[in-house]
Amino acid sequence: MKKFLNNVPQRFVILLFVMGGIIAGLGAYTVYVARVHTYATDDPSACINCHIMTPYYQSWMHSSHGNQTTCNDCHVPQDNMLNKYYFKAVDGLYHSAVFTFKAEPQVIRAREASSRVIMNNCIRCHTQLNTEFVNTGMIEYTQTQTGEGKACWDCHRNVPHTVVSNTASSPNVIAPMPASPVPSWLKNMINTKNNE
């Protein structure tokens, strides 16, 4: 390696390090502004880092599930930690790509993999209700695809998101704003300059 670097012009090496530093810095800044660290938690407010999720967050918050569950309780597999974070990463990258390229639909619908996870989690939490009280038993999501039964949301459409509308039709939904990515020292400097 040292022999290779001796044959390369020093300007090229310096330029390579500068470009690498710029790329690493911009990458780190993007991770910071996107609040990527919040996605590793179960905090539901992480979901509203994307503005399009605000009505879904707000409707969940005011539903019967709002005090009992988090988004991950329903939307992420709960069978083991590895599967949970793998699914969360794949689904999150998909959502990031859709929202970054402004390809989101007017109303968001769960994809097949997500529907399977959601239904499994409905069954996981409501096993006693399904088997002892109403005697409906439990079916797999794949059985609903072939007409052998109904998905939980076929009857319980507004649980746990009540009535969801898009942000265009409900611009004043109440949900917490994500924390500002501007560091406090920079805010203070801006305020000081504005007050002069």
N, C-alpha and C positions, 0 to 999 in steps of 0.2 A: 504494500500500500504506500509506504514511504517513497519507494522508487517511482511509483506512478505519479505521486504528487510532485516530485521533483521535476518531472517532464511536463507538467501542466503549468501554464503561465499563472503567476500569482494573482493577477487581476481576475482570472476566471474563478479561482478558488474563493477569493473575497466576494465576488459577485454571487457565487453559489451559496455561500453562507448568508449573505444579505437576503437573497431571495428566499432561502429556507426559513430565515427568521421572520420575514414578512408573512409568508404562508402560515407558519406556526402561530404567529401573533393574531392574524385574522381568523384562523381556526379557533383559537382560544377565546377570542372576543365573541365569535358567533355562538360558541357553546355557552358563554356567560350570558349574552343577551337573550338567547332562546331558553334560558333557565333549564338547561338539560338535567341538572342535578335534581330538580324537583320530580322528574319522572321516575326516579328510583324509589320514591316514597309512595305511601297510600293516601296522601293528601288529595282530596277531590279538587281543591282549587288549582292543582297542576293541570287539570284538564282544560281550564279556561285560559291557558296560555295562548290557545288558538281562539280567536274571537268568535268563531262560528259555533263553538261548543257552549257559549254562554246561556242560550235558552234551555239547553239540555241540563246544564248544571242547575239553573234556577228552578226548573220544573222538578228535578230530583230533590232539591233542597226542601221544597214545599210538599213533597209527597209523603206517603206513609213509610217509605224506606229511608227518608232523609236523616232521621236520627239513629237508624240502626245499621246502615251499611255505608260503604265507600264505593266509588266507581269500580275499583278493582275487585270488590267482593262479587260483583256480577259479571264484569266484562273480561276477567282474566282467569285462566284455569287455576284451580286451588288444590290440585292433586299433589304437586310437589313444587319446590322452590325453583328448580331448574326450568321446568315447563312453564311456570308462571312468568319468569323473567324473559325466557325465549319468546313466548307469545307476545308479551308486552313490547319487546324490542321490535319484532317483525311488524306488529300492528302499528306501533308508533312510527316506524320508518315509513310505512305505507301512508299513514295520515299526514306526516310531514311533507311527503312528496305531493300529495293531493292538494294540501293547503298552500304549499309554496308556489305551485304552478296554477293556483286559483282554479282548480278543476273540481271543486266540491259541488255536489248537487244542491238544489234548493232545500231539499229535506234529506237528511242523512238516514240511510238504512243500513242495517247490519249486513255484513257479507256472510257467506255460508259458514266459514270457520268461526266467526264471531257468534253467529246464531247458535251453533252447536255448544259453544262455551257458555253462553248466557242461559240456555235451557238446562244444561248440566248443573249450573249454579242455582237455578230456580229449584230443581229437584233436590240438590244437596241441602239447601236451607229448609225446604218444605216437605221433606220426606215423611215426617209423622202426619202432617196434614193430609198428604196424598194417600197414604196407606191405611191410616187408622180412622180418620174422620170422614173423608168424602169417598174413600174407596175407589179412586180413579187409577191407582197404581202408578207406575212410572214407565214412560216410553222414551226412546232415544229420539234425537232430532231427525236422524235419518229415516225413522219410521213416519214422521210427519211429511216427509218429502214424497213418500209412496202412498199417502192417503190412509195409513194405518192408525192415525190419531191426529190430534191437534197440538200445535205448539202452545206453550203456556200463554203467550201474548195474543193468540187468536181469541181467547176469551177475556184476558186481562190486559187489554190494549193500553190502557192508561196507567199501568203500574210498572215501574215506579216513576215514570216521567210525566204523569198527568197529561195534559194537552200541550204538545210542543209545537211552537211556531218558529219560523225563522227569524233572524235578527232584523230583517227588513220590515217585517210586520209587527215586531215588538221591540222597538229601539230603546225603550226605557226599562228593560228587565233589570232586576236588582241582583247583582252578583259582585263578589269582591273583585277589585281590580288587581291584576298581577303587580307585584312590587316593581318599582322602577329599576331599570338596569343601570341608571346613572349613579355612579358612586357619590356618597355624601360629600366628599372633598370637592368634587366637581360642581355639585349643586351649590355649595357654599361660595365657591369662586364665582359662579355665574350670578348669584344673588348679590355678592359684594360689588361686582362690576355694574349690575343694573341699578344699585342704590347710589352709585357715585355720580 
